[in-house]
């Protein structure tokens, strides 16, 4: 048990979940107060002591299942199959399927019929041996081969024909197909069918995971099956579901970063010396001004110019960053937002009116902002347009923030236009959502722009974006 907890904590740290040594000790101590035979109680105790962010629970669940696979999933008071059948015969439990000890004599169609019966009756005891047989037949797990758990699960689940199972389970009996509530019953039945088929997928995944852990060890499986934390999801490859999770994560982030910036500005600089305050302090040291007092500093706020590439390859990254910087506008004298593809347009008003990232994207797309000719990335023309139309408005208190992958379709980069803007601005930063190893490769002209920036940063996920914003001043 202690070894499993140590490995669990190690893997949580590897994926970026913050777990201190003290929290690891607390996790072990918490097990004194739960039934160690009840895996659910153990899981809840460990989650309560190790997980500090609700967004991390899904990753914790997966890691827990890896390191505690094969341990009992029920309490010592769980009924045995014989008890369950006896109880069912008394009418206090669902009818259980009576399966023989051998299923290898059945063909796939007969096995699917039994699966359908088990799912329809919510028969967990009957489902378990059927899942084992499915994995035996279709997962084709080879001892010692590289771990590929996701593919094994997909292959086995597909063999069960989930769509046919879902259609059969969702079909209403003939007696319920008519009447005023028929549509409602149909929807409820379909939702219940989805739940049962998902339960089958989870059971297959658990069985595959258990076999992989037995063959290769939990740590090896964890490295291949574990999911990234939401803040580590790559902007360029995020699915629609992951984009929704990122939106949830970003909601409290502006206020947190704004507070951090405010504290750093107030405490990172000393104001002018306060003679009266120094004299009062010197009274405690016999009139000797040992510790001078300073007036509270009021540093000037800079003006932020954000130039965001919204072409298809980096649109998600740009919209999230625009949303974040605009939400922090109280920490700047002004925040002005510009978007570009092969042209440049200001969208400051649109940013202030948009409710969220989705609404922002719709407004920008509807207006056709950032497009000049063919709608293919042209950093050279975009930077030239900015320098010509708005460059004179950038001054020594301005920070220019460029968001983009610097891939300009082999067009002229016009790096001198960025250099001209940099000479007028206080600082120029460039955030690139591509891996640093890809900069300068192919049509990337990042190497042309980097010498004219005060800093160039790889910014592939929310974690890196947060780290960059925290250092602005």
Secondary structure, DSSP 8 states (H G I E B T S, - for coil): -HHHHHHHHHHHHHTT----HHHHHHHHHHGGGS-TT-HHHHHHHHHHHH---GGGHHHHHHHHHHHTTTS-SS-TT---HHHHHHHHHTTSS-------S--TTS-HHHHHHHHHHHHHTT-HHHHHHHHHHHHHHHT---TTS---HHHHHHHHHHHTTHHHHHHHHH---GGGSSSTTHHHHHHHHHHHHHHHHHHHHHHHHHHHHHHHHHHH-HHHHHHHH----GGGS-GGG--HHHHHHHHHHHHTHHHHHHHHHHHHHHHSS---B-HHHHHHHHGGGTT---S--B--------EEEEEEE-SGGGHHHHHHHHHHHHHTGGGSSEEEEEEESSSEEE-HHHHHH--SHHHHHHHHHHHTTT-SSSSS--HHHHHHHHHHHTGGG--TTEEEEEES--B-TT----HHHHHHHHHHSSEEEEEE-S-GGGTTSTTB-HHHHHTTSSEEEE--SHHHHHHHHHT--
